[in-house]
Structure formats: C-alpha cells, structure tokens
Amino acid sequence: MSTHPILNIQPLSFPWQTIDPFLFCVHHNDAYPAGNATMGPQASLAGRNIGQDFSGKDGWSMYHGEGVPGFPAHPHRGFETVTIVRKGRIDHSDSAGATARFGDGDVQWLTAGKGIVHCEMFPLLHQDAPNPTELFQIWLNLPAKSKMAEPHFTMFWNEDIPQQEFRDAQGALTRVASIAGALTPVPCLPPPPDSWAAQADADVAILTIKMAPGARWTLPAAQSARTQRQLYFFEGGHLSIAGQAIPPASAITVAGDQAVELVNGAQESELLLLQGRPIGEPVAQYGPFVMNTQAEIQQAFVDYRRTQFGGWPWGAADPVHPRTKGRFAIHTDGKLEER
C-alpha cells in the first residue's frame, strides 16, 4: 500500500528550509520607493544598520548596500547560485569579468566552483514611481568532484525559459516555468557543465507554478523514489495537495515517486518547486564557502586571502550600470548579449 505523498509541512522561515542537493533559498520581496539620482532609495536611511540592513523597515531592506540596495562584492566557493528575478533589475559583476543587468523573469545561474567574487546590486531605476524588487536566490550544492571546477556564468533570459500552460477540465489555467528539469516533454535550457543539474540521473528540477483561482494541476512523479522534492507555497490563500489542506506560507516535502494533485482555492496562488537526487556527501559550510571538510573550508580562506579569486576588476565594490541601460550580459569570453 502506498503511503501519503506529503511527508512534512512546516511554516516558511528566513531563509527557506531546503534539502539535499539544495543548501539555501531566500525570497527577497522589497517594496522599494522611487530612486534618487544615484539609483538608491529616494528616502531617509536613518534608523537602518547600513551595511547590515535586513530590517524590512517600511517594506524594504538595504541588505549590505550603503547607497544602492544589494550585496556588494563577496566571495563564494564550492556551490552554485541560481537567481530568479520576478520584479525589478539586478546588476551583476564578477571577478571572472562577467557583468550583466537582468530581471523581470530572467535567471542567472553562477557556478562558483573553485572561487569567484561577485556583486548583486538592486538599482532603483524609476525616479517618479516605486521600484518593487522580488527574487529568489537558491544555493545548489556541487559534488566533491566539481567543487574546484572553473567558475561559470550563465544567463537564462525570460524569453527563452520554457513556459507551459495547462488547463483543467473546467478550463482553469496553471502556468509552469521550467528553469531546470524536464518534468514534461518540453526540453529545458542546459545547466552549466559542472552543475549537479547537468547529470541526467540527478533529476534536478526548479519550477515556478502559478495557478488561477480554482485550478487543478498534477505534478508528475519524479524519476525515482530517491529524488527529494519540496514545494514552497509562498503566494495565495487556500491550496490542497493530494487532498490535504495547506496553510499559506508553507514548505511542503512530498514523495518523489508519486504524482500529486494541486487544487487551488479562490485566489491566484504561486509555488516554487525544488527537487533533486541527494548528493549524499558531507557538507562543511562557513559563510560563503561550502566544501566537504573543515580543512577544505580553512583552505578556501587561505586561497581567498592569497588570490582574491582572481581579483576585482570593477573598481567600486558595488558597481551599477547607467540608469538607461537595458537588459544585457557580457560573458567571461567578452560575448555581448542584449535583450
């Protein structure tokens, strides 16, 4: 007899709870005001712990930014960041020479590998209107064999990400965007070459799911019972999964080897799915470094102090692009993409 597919339900925390092969997931949702002349907030910063502002005061945070919100230059080693930008713009620069402005559905996938320094700034482009900014940043672990791989910068532009529409028997719509993972016959964009997601049997999937009021949709079973999957119900009022009512703002762990039906309530709902076969290796983490042993963590600090992971070619630690610049990327080989 099969067991119920829901294995666990817990309230969303900050950061969101994740399971192997994922390390970390944060949902940033900031109601930034109009921008000033330097693309910072057109508002007083009094009362904020500038440089470490995670307060959410007035509905937004500066994070580690001092003038423009965001995360100035900082190092990583041993894992990948997947940044899904739902609203607003992100200005990226890194020590390997890549730089970009992206947003409104774009995804940046960065393999830190043996070491990279990058910054992620949130320029407030509109001076006469609010600048809402919303994104997920997901940390995906690397297996031991890939932790010292060469860094790799990848852009998935919104226009290229597979987006599918499913209508139930009553015509209610569910939209699924597949950043990773082929849960349906539509192929996804290729992940970076050294990613755990690049291994077919790793069964990694990253999906965003938007359900119209009253919509029904069945999430197909994963490749095997070894696959772990979590659904994050972050927007909406009422939802049931496999017949069980789910409270809003919940993380739901479901069995990988069973299809599960999602039934939405009377308002639009949104979910994020993270799934993958566990890497199953020891995890040693200290701040921005994720390795397999404490000795490797200590070596990461030694290497960073010695090499700065290639150095920082951008002058300021928090560079932003001109206000009028559109979506673009310059890759480490100098290739320019403009959208």
ABEGO torsion letter per residue (X at the ends): XBBBABABBBBBBOBBBBBOABABBBBBBBBBBBBBAAGBBBBBABGBBBGABAAGBGGBBAEABAABBEBBBBBBBGBBBBBBBABEBBBBBBAAGBBBBBEGGBBBBBBAEAEBBBBBBBBBABAABBBBBBBBBBBBBBBAAAAABBBBBBBBBAAABBBBBBBBAAGBBBBBBBABEBABABBBBBBBAABAAABAAAGBBBBBBBBBBGBBBBBBBBABAABBBBBBBABEABBBBGGBBBBBGBBBBBBAABBBBBBBBABBBBBBBBBEBBAGBBBBBBEABBBABAAAAAAAAAAAAAAGGGEBAAGBABBBBBAABBBBBBBAAGBBBBX
